[in-house]
Amino acid sequence: MNYTTRDYPQEYPLRTTIAEIDLGRLRANFRTISARAGSAAIMPVVKADAYGHGIVPCAEALVQEGAAMLGVAFAAEAEPLRTDRRIPYETPIAVVTPPFPHGAAEYCRLNLEFCAASLETMQAFSAEAARTGRTLKAHLTIDTGMHRDGIQTHEALEFMRSVEHLPNIAIHGICTHFATSDEADTSYFHLQVKRFGDTIQTLRDAGYSFRYIHAANSGAIANTSAEALFTLVRPGIALYGYNPSDELSEPLNVKPVMALKTSIISLRRLAAEEPISYGRRYTTLRETTIATIPIGYADGLRRNLTEKLRVMIGGQYFSVVGTICMDQCMVDIGDAPFAVGETVQLLGSQKSALAEVEEIRIDANDWAQQLHTIPYEILTSITARVPRIYFTS
Ligand SMILES: *Cc1c(COP(=O)(O)O)cnc(C)c1O
């Protein structure tokens, strides 16, 4: 969808700063991932409000594309999925972080699958499920080396024996999580795959079987080691258009789903050596035009990006100058003839104004590099004050 600058105030009168979410790209990324995942089913991870993209519209598109199950980090994140009619109630939702025992009633109410990693929690969940006449589905969670959650590999069989007879619980999955699947050195990743495979074999030998066997995050899917895919994969970041790192030998051909846009709210022509913004940390180098844009650190434009951030206007890059404020920041546009209302793009791509370059782009990796973090943190830091506007390319 091509919004013109004028469209924003008309259609979204409350805010000219928006995150455009391209559900067509989300769907295309899903299909790219599916192709790599072979016969494995897909559990799109939509935790953290779908990595900042908005959980309900993203989940709706992903379910339509054929997601077998949705993954969230906490039970509370499933509430909008269960109350919004766009998500069929029968869609399985798994919470990929192990719950506390007192969470049982909520898991029953929202009909959620849970990570089985503690006997006490299993007993509480069993009792509550029996009381309300439900059967809760569980995924036995194995710690193969991430050491964040799950039971130890050597305790898996004993654990399974102690919980298999709990009423109203069906353990239909087994899972683990990788610590290094996005790194160039794949040795620890393969060690985890092996430990997981051995644990499953031990359980099989004792007569246990699982419908869903899952481990792969985006990094493991990109690594395309078929043995790590098992029967279900859990992609997160790749769905939203980013590879988890730049160390992958065969990165996934996915494209960013989110673009961040605002418009010039005011302009001023300033002489050389005029200070800009709080603390006067920047002064104009020559006579120039300074454009103010209504986006700041309360929108997720991290203050540490001060003096490190570029934006795109009319197919050209310009620098943000002076300290980034809570709600606004300033762009040095030189002698460019832009007017108030002109679109300013902070993330995404646009046609280049220069004949020799086709397209210019800024993505979450660019910000992440400046901030010594990863694109995950950039995307999930775009705050709720920024409306998400959906379209399908
Ligand atoms: C967040 C998460 C994922 C998705 O990871 P990506 O690197 O974003 O693909 C998968 N599994 C678990 C358990 C997670 O916490």
Ligand as a Chemical Component Dictionary entry (heavy atoms), coordinates in Angstrom:
data_LIG
# 
_chem_comp.id                   LIG 
_chem_comp.type                 NON-POLYMER 
_chem_comp.pdbx_formal_charge   0 
_chem_comp.three_letter_code    LIG 
# 
loop_
_chem_comp_atom.comp_id 
_chem_comp_atom.atom_id 
_chem_comp_atom.alt_atom_id 
_chem_comp_atom.type_symbol 
_chem_comp_atom.charge 
_chem_comp_atom.model_Cartn_x 
_chem_comp_atom.model_Cartn_y 
_chem_comp_atom.model_Cartn_z 
_chem_comp_atom.pdbx_ordinal 
LIG C1 C1 C 0 12.044 -17.290 21.353 1  
LIG C2 C2 C 0 12.093 -18.745 21.199 2  
LIG C3 C3 C 0 12.120 -19.334 19.915 3  
LIG C4 C4 C 0 12.276 -18.536 18.647 4  
LIG O1 O1 O 0 13.632 -18.154 18.509 5  
LIG P1 P1 P 0 14.172 -17.353 17.216 6  
LIG O2 O2 O 0 15.630 -17.270 17.423 7  
LIG O3 O3 O 0 13.504 -16.015 17.265 8  
LIG O4 O4 O 0 13.762 -18.116 16.028 9  
LIG C5 C5 C 0 12.020 -20.708 19.845 10 
LIG N1 N1 N 0 11.941 -21.464 20.967 11 
LIG C6 C6 C 0 11.939 -20.939 22.205 12 
LIG C7 C7 C 0 11.865 -21.835 23.399 13 
LIG C8 C8 C 0 12.031 -19.565 22.366 14 
LIG O5 O5 O 0 12.070 -19.038 23.596 15 
# 
loop_
_chem_comp_bond.comp_id 
_chem_comp_bond.atom_id_1 
_chem_comp_bond.atom_id_2 
_chem_comp_bond.value_order 
_chem_comp_bond.pdbx_ordinal 
LIG C1 C2 SING 1  
LIG C2 C3 SING 2  
LIG C2 C8 DOUB 3  
LIG C3 C4 SING 4  
LIG C3 C5 DOUB 5  
LIG C4 O1 SING 6  
LIG O1 P1 SING 7  
LIG P1 O2 DOUB 8  
LIG P1 O3 SING 9  
LIG P1 O4 SING 10 
LIG C5 N1 SING 11 
LIG N1 C6 DOUB 12 
LIG C6 C7 SING 13 
LIG C6 C8 SING 14 
LIG C8 O5 SING 15 
# 
